Amino acid sequence: MMKPIHFLIFLLLVFSVAGDEPVPAPWPEQFHALMLMNKSGSLEIVDLWYDWVNGRNFNIIQKQLGKLTYDLEWNNGTSFYYTLDESRTCRIVHFEVGILRPNWLDGAKYLGQRHVNGFLCNVWEKVDFLWYYEDVVTKRPVQWIFYTGREAHVMTFEVGAVLEDEKWQAPVYCFQKEEKKKNIE
């Protein structure tokens, strides 16, 4: 039988450990992930290349039975949305912030644990914008759900994978359109 003092110490240890909330793992500085995106029934495969070291993020997006599109983002706030097909479309958008920092989940509200897609996950809510699911054991992202109805299901997650530098260049016609626009103004 346990002495009262030992039992009290045991209870203090159990409650001090049980009260600690997990902290989301920072993203690796470089990784590659394949994701299945469900945008309220519209499906996409997103080939995501994250490269914090070089200040860039690249989403290669294949819409179900649709166009292959590219979303190239730089840490200076410039994003290029383009196609490489004969339409040669390109839209340049400037954001005040650059790509997500590896610790972008700092300050997220912990919601507890849930099973999702066969994984036991810790779940966090970030600024009333999304729910982020991280595998309890591996600390890899499993899923995130945006309040817009968009769900990202992480299919592969390769830490340290880097896309070749030459693939990080937006096509020349993105810059030609920008130059024409400047000349008109």
Backbone as CSV, one residue per row, in Angstrom:
resi,resn,N_x,N_y,N_z,CA_x,CA_y,CA_z,C_x,C_y,C_z
1,MET,0.843,-1.178,0.000,0.000,0.000,0.000,0.889,1.242,0.000
2,MET,0.432,2.250,-0.754,1.210,3.470,-0.926,1.009,4.385,0.285
3,LYS,2.116,4.970,0.760,2.036,5.915,1.873,1.359,7.185,1.380
4,PRO,0.646,7.907,2.270,-0.062,9.123,1.865,0.845,10.149,1.186
5,ILE,2.056,10.308,1.646,2.948,11.292,1.044,3.336,10.876,-0.370
6,HIS,3.577,9.578,-0.584,3.898,9.074,-1.921,2.707,9.241,-2.862
7,PHE,1.514,8.986,-2.324,0.303,9.137,-3.140,0.112,10.602,-3.545
8,LEU,0.374,11.515,-2.620,0.259,12.951,-2.916,1.272,13.368,-3.990
9,ILE,2.494,12.893,-3.889,3.522,13.198,-4.892,3.106,12.619,-6.245
10,PHE,2.589,11.400,-6.233,2.124,10.770,-7.470,1.032,11.617,-8.112
11,LEU,0.050,12.067,-7.342,-1.034,12.892,-7.890,-0.512,14.215,-8.448
12,LEU,0.414,14.839,-7.747,0.987,16.088,-8.238,1.706,15.887,-9.572
13,LEU,2.448,14.796,-9.684,3.142,14.514,-10.943,2.160,14.255,-12.079
14,VAL,1.126,13.475,-11.816,0.139,13.167,-12.851,-0.551,14.437,-13.326
15,PHE,-0.991,15.281,-12.403,-1.720,16.482,-12.798,-0.810,17.538,-13.412
16,SER,0.443,17.591,-13.021,1.339,18.575,-13.639,1.649,18.172,-15.076
17,VAL,1.788,16.886,-15.365,2.040,16.424,-16.727,0.763,16.543,-17.557
18,ALA,-0.376,16.169,-16.981,-1.640,16.201,-17.718,-2.037,17.624,-18.081
19,GLY,-1.616,18.612,-17.301,-1.996,19.996,-17.560,-1.184,20.660,-18.660
20,ASP,-0.050,20.085,-19.041,0.785,20.673,-20.094,0.160,20.418,-21.457
21,GLU,-0.033,21.502,-22.205,-0.560,21.360,-23.560,0.606,21.224,-24.527
22,PRO,0.449,20.383,-25.533,1.524,20.265,-26.528,1.665,21.546,-27.345
23,VAL,2.813,21.721,-27.906,3.117,22.875,-28.749,3.318,22.357,-30.171
24,PRO,2.734,23.018,-31.181,2.938,22.528,-32.549,4.402,22.605,-32.954
25,ALA,4.852,21.586,-33.651,6.239,21.567,-34.132,6.407,22.632,-35.208
26,PRO,7.496,23.387,-35.167,7.761,24.321,-36.274,7.936,23.523,-37.562
27,TRP,7.574,24.141,-38.673,7.809,23.478,-39.951,9.309,23.368,-40.188
28,PRO,9.749,22.297,-40.844,11.152,22.244,-41.251,11.434,23.398,-42.212
29,GLU,12.664,23.854,-42.273,12.993,24.989,-43.136,12.867,24.654,-44.614
30,GLN,12.932,23.382,-44.954,12.733,22.950,-46.337,11.984,21.614,-46.312
31,PHE,10.932,21.526,-47.112,10.225,20.254,-47.244,9.426,20.225,-48.537
32,HIS,8.995,19.017,-48.872,8.135,18.780,-50.030,6.946,17.966,-49.528
33,ALA,5.747,18.365,-49.928,4.543,17.636,-49.533,3.602,17.513,-50.723
34,LEU,2.987,16.368,-50.846,1.888,16.190,-51.790,0.613,16.209,-50.975
35,MET,-0.359,16.996,-51.448,-1.596,17.137,-50.693,-2.798,16.962,-51.607
36,LEU,-3.825,16.359,-51.047,-5.113,16.304,-51.714,-5.943,17.435,-51.121
37,MET,-6.379,18.348,-51.974,-7.179,19.491,-51.526,-8.632,19.261,-51.927
38,ASN,-9.522,19.498,-50.996,-10.948,19.438,-51.273,-11.506,20.815,-50.973
39,LYS,-11.912,21.515,-52.027,-12.470,22.860,-51.889,-13.976,22.764,-52.084
40,SER,-14.674,22.334,-51.029,-16.132,22.169,-51.069,-16.559,21.300,-52.248
41,GLY,-15.852,20.177,-52.449,-16.199,19.235,-53.499,-15.352,19.347,-54.745
42,SER,-14.610,20.418,-54.915,-13.698,20.568,-56.049,-12.329,20.043,-55.610
43,LEU,-11.826,19.015,-56.297,-10.599,18.350,-55.869,-9.382,18.843,-56.636
44,GLU,-8.247,18.885,-55.923,-6.964,19.268,-56.509,-5.868,18.438,-55.855
45,ILE,-4.803,18.221,-56.605,-3.565,17.693,-56.043,-2.607,18.879,-56.001
46,VAL,-2.038,19.144,-54.832,-1.080,20.243,-54.688,0.292,19.650,-54.369
47,ASP,1.236,20.001,-55.199,2.631,19.606,-55.035,3.322,20.813,-54.401
48,LEU,3.527,20.766,-53.104,4.024,21.909,-52.332,5.521,21.770,-52.060
49,TRP,6.252,22.812,-52.402,7.684,22.914,-52.097,7.863,24.133,-51.203
50,TYR,8.322,23.909,-49.980,8.528,24.989,-49.008,10.029,25.148,-48.801
51,ASP,10.519,26.372,-48.974,11.955,26.634,-48.874,12.173,27.948,-48.116
52,TRP,12.087,27.879,-46.808,12.271,29.061,-45.973,13.682,29.619,-46.118
53,VAL,14.651,28.738,-46.253,16.057,29.139,-46.349,16.245,30.159,-47.476
54,ASN,15.585,29.931,-48.606,15.717,30.819,-49.762,14.520,31.751,-49.937
55,GLY,13.614,31.793,-48.955,12.501,32.733,-48.973,11.477,32.479,-50.069
56,ARG,11.090,31.212,-50.268,10.176,30.910,-51.360,9.281,29.716,-51.031
57,ASN,8.133,29.690,-51.674,7.125,28.646,-51.505,6.487,28.428,-52.877
58,PHE,6.286,27.176,-53.266,5.791,26.879,-54.602,4.691,25.830,-54.511
59,ASN,3.521,26.167,-55.039,2.401,25.236,-55.115,2.125,24.940,-56.578
60,ILE,2.302,23.691,-56.976,1.970,23.259,-58.330,0.634,22.534,-58.201
61,ILE,-0.396,23.082,-58.827,-1.772,22.673,-58.556,-2.393,22.015,-59.788
62,GLN,-2.815,20.756,-59.606,-3.532,20.044,-60.659,-4.992,19.937,-60.254
63,LYS,-5.838,20.685,-60.933,-7.272,20.600,-60.676,-7.792,19.309,-61.295
64,GLN,-8.782,18.697,-60.665,-9.329,17.445,-61.182,-9.848,17.650,-62.603
65,LEU,-9.278,16.906,-63.543,-9.635,16.984,-64.964,-9.563,18.417,-65.499
66,GLY,-8.647,19.196,-64.947,-8.530,20.597,-65.357,-7.090,21.004,-65.571
67,LYS,-6.886,22.310,-65.545,-5.580,22.901,-65.826,-4.575,22.666,-64.711
68,LEU,-3.335,22.609,-65.149,-2.210,22.611,-64.232,-1.823,24.075,-64.038
69,THR,-1.856,24.547,-62.805,-1.521,25.941,-62.519,-0.404,26.010,-61.484
70,TYR,0.251,27.154,-61.458,1.419,27.347,-60.606,1.210,28.571,-59.721
71,ASP,1.575,28.431,-58.459,1.490,29.508,-57.477,2.868,29.617,-56.839
72,LEU,3.652,30.571,-57.322,5.028,30.774,-56.867,5.058,31.999,-55.964
73,GLU,5.470,31.801,-54.710,5.430,32.869,-53.706,6.835,33.151,-53.191
74,TRP,7.116,34.440,-53.011,8.424,34.860,-52.516,8.255,35.585,-51.182
75,ASN,9.300,35.566,-50.385,9.241,36.188,-49.065,9.126,37.706,-49.127
76,ASN,9.340,38.319,-50.290,9.170,39.771,-50.410,7.707,40.160,-50.631
77,GLY,6.803,39.171,-50.617,5.378,39.442,-50.774,4.868,39.310,-52.198
78,THR,5.736,39.005,-53.137,5.325,38.854,-54.533,4.914,37.409,-54.796
79,SER,3.752,37.240,-55.423,3.278,35.919,-55.823,2.924,35.941,-57.294
80,PHE,3.291,34.865,-57.981,2.984,34.695,-59.394,2.019,33.519,-59.523
81,TYR,0.884,33.751,-60.174,-0.084,32.700,-60.474,-0.098,32.553,-61.991
82,TYR,0.332,31.393,-62.500,0.480,31.276,-63.942,0.218,29.858,-64.439
83,THR,0.098,29.752,-65.771,0.024,28.469,-66.456,1.209,28.405,-67.418
84,LEU,1.560,27.202,-67.802,2.626,27.013,-68.779,2.082,26.486,-70.099
85,ASP,0.762,26.496,-70.261,0.154,26.026,-71.503,0.119,27.152,-72.534
86,GLU,-0.567,26.918,-73.627,-0.605,27.903,-74.710,-1.301,29.206,-74.323
87,SER,-2.122,29.196,-73.260,-2.805,30.435,-72.854,-1.845,31.455,-72.246
88,ARG,-0.716,30.974,-71.713,0.325,31.843,-71.144,-0.260,32.899,-70.187
89,THR,-1.111,32.437,-69.291,-1.702,33.364,-68.324,-0.735,33.587,-67.167
90,CYS,-0.782,34.798,-66.635,0.036,35.124,-65.471,-0.608,36.294,-64.728
91,ARG,-0.723,36.139,-63.436,-1.231,37.211,-62.582,-0.226,37.391,-61.453
92,ILE,0.167,38.633,-61.231,1.112,38.948,-60.158,0.341,39.642,-59.040
93,VAL,0.539,39.140,-57.830,-0.143,39.703,-56.670,0.917,40.065,-55.637
94,HIS,0.736,41.208,-54.994,1.664,41.646,-53.944,0.942,41.618,-52.598
95,PHE,1.511,40.882,-51.650,0.977,40.781,-50.294,1.918,41.517,-49.352
96,GLU,1.373,42.009,-48.253,2.216,42.717,-47.285,3.183,41.780,-46.584
97,VAL,2.788,40.518,-46.450,3.654,39.538,-45.793,4.150,38.555,-46.829
98,GLY,5.245,37.929,-46.537,5.786,36.917,-47.436,5.222,35.548,-47.102
99,ILE,6.031,34.536,-47.279,5.588,33.167,-47.033,5.478,32.905,-45.525
100,LEU,4.792,31.825,-45.192,4.659,31.462,-43.777,6.020,31.165,-43.174
101,ARG,6.220,31.656,-41.963,7.458,31.352,-41.234,7.362,29.915,-40.704
102,PRO,8.489,29.266,-40.439,8.430,27.910,-39.876,7.636,27.842,-38.564
103,ASN,7.641,28.916,-37.795,6.930,28.927,-36.510,5.568,29.629,-36.598
104,TRP,4.949,29.611,-37.765,3.695,30.337,-37.985,2.572,29.878,-37.053
105,LEU,2.699,28.718,-36.451,1.657,28.228,-35.547,1.844,28.699,-34.103
106,ASP,2.910,29.457,-33.830,3.085,29.997,-32.477,1.837,30.779,-32.085
107,GLY,1.369,30.553,-30.874,0.188,31.266,-30.387,-1.130,30.638,-30.790
108,ALA,-1.089,29.517,-31.508,-2.334,28.848,-31.891,-3.020,28.270,-30.653
109,LYS,-4.320,28.219,-30.698,-5.124,27.709,-29.577,-5.226,26.185,-29.675
110,TYR,-4.818,25.501,-28.620,-4.874,24.039,-28.598,-6.315,23.575,-28.380
111,LEU,-6.767,22.651,-29.234,-8.155,22.163,-29.164,-8.262,20.733,-28.653
112,GLY,-7.124,20.073,-28.426,-7.165,18.688,-27.944,-6.719,17.719,-29.021
113,GLN,-7.050,16.451,-28.789,-6.666,15.407,-29.735,-7.892,14.866,-30.449
114,ARG,-7.682,14.513,-31.720,-8.750,13.926,-32.524,-8.125,12.906,-33.473
115,HIS,-8.903,11.892,-33.816,-8.487,10.953,-34.853,-8.936,11.508,-36.196
116,VAL,-8.008,11.554,-37.153,-8.333,12.020,-38.498,-7.512,11.206,-39.494
117,ASN,-8.181,10.696,-40.497,-7.530,9.927,-41.564,-6.655,8.794,-41.015
118,GLY,-7.056,8.205,-39.898,-6.313,7.087,-39.319,-5.165,7.489,-38.410
119,PHE,-5.013,8.773,-38.115,-3.934,9.252,-37.254,-4.519,9.906,-36.009
120,LEU,-3.864,9.693,-34.877,-4.194,10.448,-33.680,-3.440,11.769,-33.775
121,CYS,-4.169,12.868,-33.757,-3.564,14.182,-33.989,-3.836,15.145,-32.846
122,ASN,-2.861,16.006,-32.593,-3.099,17.210,-31.809,-3.675,18.228,-32.778
123,VAL,-4.622,19.028,-32.293,-5.318,19.976,-33.162,-5.192,21.376,-32.570
124,TRP,-4.866,22.337,-33.448,-4.778,23.736,-33.054,-5.633,24.589,-33.982
125,GLU,-6.131,25.673,-33.439,-6.846,26.668,-34.241,-5.969,27.910,-34.324
126,LYS,-5.794,28.412,-35.531,-4.967,29.603,-35.732,-5.848,30.757,-36.193
127,VAL,-5.888,31.797,-35.408,-6.591,33.061,-35.653,-7.932,32.913,-36.377
128,ASP,-8.775,32.048,-35.875,-10.113,31.867,-36.457,-10.070,31.675,-37.962
129,PHE,-8.983,31.097,-38.470,-8.805,30.942,-39.903,-8.706,29.478,-40.311
130,LEU,-8.032,28.662,-39.486,-7.890,27.260,-39.834,-7.679,26.389,-38.608
131,TRP,-7.937,25.114,-38.806,-7.613,24.085,-37.826,-6.476,23.276,-38.406
132,TYR,-5.432,23.063,-37.608,-4.220,22.376,-38.037,-4.100,21.079,-37.254
133,TYR,-3.951,19.960,-37.958,-3.862,18.631,-37.355,-2.438,18.104,-37.527
134,GLU,-1.807,17.731,-36.398,-0.428,17.238,-36.413,-0.387,15.869,-35.744
135,ASP,0.243,14.903,-36.407,0.370,13.562,-35.855,1.057,13.619,-34.489
136,VAL,0.460,12.979,-33.493,0.985,13.006,-32.130,2.375,12.388,-32.061
137,VAL,2.599,11.313,-32.785,3.865,10.586,-32.695,4.969,11.243,-33.517
138,THR,4.719,11.493,-34.808,5.779,11.973,-35.707,5.900,13.490,-35.771
139,LYS,4.875,14.204,-35.323,4.812,15.677,-35.378,4.691,16.205,-36.811
140,ARG,4.368,15.325,-37.762,4.152,15.762,-39.147,2.733,16.289,-39.307
141,PRO,2.549,17.269,-40.197,1.191,17.725,-40.477,0.406,16.615,-41.174
142,VAL,-0.854,16.468,-40.822,-1.727,15.448,-41.406,-2.821,16.118,-42.230
143,GLN,-3.360,17.205,-41.690,-4.477,17.870,-42.357,-4.608,19.277,-41.810
144,TRP,-5.115,20.181,-42.633,-5.592,21.444,-42.110,-6.880,21.797,-42.808
145,ILE,-7.760,22.424,-42.053,-9.085,22.787,-42.556,-9.236,24.296,-42.422
146,PHE,-9.514,24.942,-43.548,-9.720,26.383,-43.563,-11.196,26.686,-43.335
147,TYR,-11.491,27.819,-42.761,-12.870,28.214,-42.501,-13.651,28.472,-43.786
148,THR,-12.968,28.536,-44.911,-13.623,28.742,-46.200,-14.214,27.448,-46.743
149,GLY,-13.999,26.337,-46.033,-14.492,25.054,-46.484,-13.435,24.224,-47.189
150,ARG,-12.254,24.728,-47.294,-11.149,24.035,-47.966,-10.441,23.117,-46.973
151,GLU,-10.168,21.887,-47.406,-9.452,20.913,-46.580,-8.200,20.456,-47.305
152,ALA,-7.078,20.419,-46.600,-5.823,19.909,-47.142,-5.476,18.623,-46.407
153,HIS,-5.328,17.539,-47.162,-4.940,16.242,-46.603,-3.519,15.949,-47.071
154,VAL,-2.579,15.858,-46.144,-1.172,15.649,-46.476,-0.955,14.168,-46.793
155,MET,-0.499,13.897,-48.011,-0.295,12.519,-48.460,1.158,12.086,-48.283
156,THR,2.106,12.985,-48.570,3.528,12.714,-48.323,4.140,13.966,-47.708
157,PHE,5.193,13.766,-46.932,5.873,14.891,-46.279,7.356,14.544,-46.179
158,GLU,8.173,15.159,-47.047,9.599,14.860,-47.130,10.414,16.023,-46.572
159,VAL,10.926,15.862,-45.387,11.743,16.900,-44.752,13.078,17.004,-45.479
160,GLY,13.491,18.238,-45.790,14.775,18.494,-46.422,14.772,18.419,-47.939
161,ALA,13.662,18.011,-48.538,13.602,17.934,-50.002,13.585,19.346,-50.585
162,VAL,14.363,19.550,-51.657,14.493,20.868,-52.272,14.307,20.740,-53.780
163,LEU,13.488,21.615,-54.350,13.281,21.681,-55.792,14.459,22.421,-56.428
164,GLU,14.878,21.966,-57.609,16.015,22.582,-58.295,15.761,24.077,-58.511
165,ASP,16.814,24.879,-58.385,16.710,26.333,-58.489,16.060,26.810,-59.780
166,GLU,16.367,26.189,-60.914,15.838,26.670,-62.195,14.316,26.547,-62.286
167,LYS,13.712,25.717,-61.446,12.248,25.561,-61.486,11.523,26.653,-60.700
168,TRP,12.266,27.488,-59.982,11.683,28.553,-59.174,11.547,29.860,-59.947
169,GLN,11.587,29.830,-61.232,11.507,31.049,-62.036,10.151,31.131,-62.724
170,ALA,9.445,32.230,-62.504,8.191,32.472,-63.228,8.530,32.689,-64.698
171,PRO,7.619,32.345,-65.607,7.913,32.513,-67.035,8.112,33.976,-67.418
172,VAL,8.856,34.186,-68.481,9.213,35.532,-68.931,7.973,36.384,-69.217
173,TYR,6.888,35.780,-69.713,5.697,36.575,-70.029,5.046,37.183,-68.790
174,CYS,5.331,36.672,-67.614,4.835,37.333,-66.395,5.458,38.727,-66.266
175,PHE,6.701,38.840,-66.608,7.411,40.106,-66.478,7.111,41.043,-67.645
176,GLN,6.858,40.507,-68.803,6.507,41.333,-69.955,5.164,42.014,-69.728
177,LYS,4.199,41.302,-69.185,2.893,41.905,-68.905,3.032,43.004,-67.860
178,GLU,3.856,42.769,-66.864,4.079,43.777,-65.819,4.706,45.029,-66.422
179,GLU,5.668,44.854,-67.347,6.307,46.012,-67.988,5.301,46.790,-68.824
180,LYS,4.425,46.094,-69.569,3.400,46.776,-70.380,2.461,47.565,-69.492
181,LYS,2.082,46.973,-68.371,1.181,47.652,-67.443,1.818,48.936,-66.920
182,LYS,3.113,48.879,-66.584,3.810,50.060,-66.078,3.857,51.161,-67.143
183,ASN,4.075,50.775,-68.411,4.157,51.755,-69.492,2.825,52.450,-69.749
184,ILE,1.719,51.777,-69.496,0.386,52.343,-69.724,0.066,53.402,-68.677
185,GLU,0.499,53.218,-67.468,0.132,54.107,-66.364,0.792,55.433,-66.406
